[in-house]
Amino acid sequence: MPTIQGALGPGFQIVILYLLLSNAGHANDFSYLRENDANGNVWEIRLATASPPLNQIHSWYISAFNSEGHPLTDLTLSISGGMRAHGHGLPTTPKVSAEISPGIYQVDGIKFQMWGEWQVQSELTDQHGNTVGNHEFEFILAP
C-alpha cells in the first residue's frame, strides 16, 4: 500500500488525474497510482504537491476513463471514505463542484484528521442511477 509523507503547509491539494501515460517505474508511488475498476475503467491518482494536508479542507480532481481512453463524462460522481481500522468515515462530506473538463471532476471539502490508513471510494452513476464505474483507493497518510 502506498505511503504519503505528510506536510502541514497551506495550499496543499491532492489531484487525481487520469493520464494516458505508462505507470512503469512508479508502482509504489502514490502520486502515480493507476488502477482499473471491475468494469475496465481506468482511474489514476496524481498529487499536485508532495503530500496532502492534515486537518485542512482541500480539493481533488478525479478523472476516470474507459478502457479505450474515452472520458466517463456527464455522470454523477460520489465520494466517501474513512479509516476502516478505526471504524469512522471522513470528517467532512466531499461534494463535486464541477466537471471541469470531460471526465475530470472537481471534488471540494476533503479532509483527513489523523495519520494512518485511509480508504477513499469513488463511484460514477448515470442519470438512471446505474453504476458506470467505481473504485476504492487505499493509502497510508504518514507524518
N, C-alpha and C positions, 0 to 999 in steps of 0.2 A: 504494500500500500504506500502511495507517495506521502512524503512528509513535506509540509510547507513550514519554513522557518518564519516566525512571526516578527513583526516590527510594529511600533505604535505611533508612527508618524501620521499626520493628517493627509487626506487626499488619496490614500491608497484605495485601489479598486481591484476587484477581480474581474477579468474579462474572459468570457468563454466564447471562443470563436471557432467556427469550422474553417479550416484552411485546407485547400486541396494540395497538401504537401505530405511527403513521407514522414513517418514518425520514427524513422531509423535513428538510433543513437540517443533517443530521449525516453527510453522505456520506463525509467524511474523518475522522470522529471514531471512534476505536476503541471508545469507551465506548458507542456506539450502533450498532455494526455489525450489520446484519441481512442475512442471506443465505439463499438457498434451495439445497437439495441437488438432485441429479438426479432424486430421487423426488418433488419438490414439497414436501418437508418444510421448515419454516422454523426457522432457527437464529438466535439473536441474542445478541450479547455486550454486556454492560454491566458496567463496572468499579464496584466498591464504593468505591474510593478513586481518587485521581488517577493512580496508577500501580502496577504490580506490583513486588514486591521483587526485588532481585538477591541471589543466594546465600542465600535464605531459603525454607524449605519453607512452602507456603501451600495454601489450598483454593480450589476453583472450584465454582460451581453452574452446571450445564449444563442448559438447557431445550431441548426440541425438541417441536414441534407439527406436525401435518399441515397441509395447505393450507387445511383448513376451520377450523383453530384448535383442534382436539382434541389433548390431550396424547398424546405417544407414551409410554405407560406400561407397567409390568410387563415391562420389557425389560432386556437386559444391555448396559451401556454400557462400552466400552473406549476408552482414551485412549492416544495415543502422540504423539511429536513429536520435534523436533530442529532442527538447523541444516543444511539441505541443502548449503549452500555450504561448510560445514566438514566435512561427512561424519560427523557424530555426532548421537546422539539426546539425549533429556533425561538429566540425571544421576541421575534418580530414576525409579521405576516408579509412576506415579499409580494409585490404586485408588478405585473407587466405594465409599463407605461406606454410602450410603443413598439411596433415592428419597424425598426429604423431603416431597414433595407430588406429585400426579400429573404426571408428565413432567418433574420437576425433580430432578436427580441431584447429590448432593454428591460431589465428587472431591477426595480428600486426597493429599498427597505431591507436589505440583507444585513444581518448582524450575528457575529459569533461572540459569546460572552465568556468563553473559557477555552483554555488549551485542551487538546485531546482529539479523539477520533470522531469525525463528523460524517454524516451522510446527507447528500442533497439530491432530492428526487425532482425530476422534471418530466412533465407529461404534456403532449400536444394532442388536442382533440379538434375534430371538425365541428361544423355548425349543428350537427345532429348528436353530438356528444360521443361519437365514436373515437376511440384512441387510435391515433395515427402513429405515434411513437412515444416511447418513454425510456428513461434511463436513470440509474442511480449512480452518482459519483461518490466514492469514499476516499477520504484523505485524513491525514493527521495534521492538525494545526499545532505547532510546537514553538516554544519561545526560543 
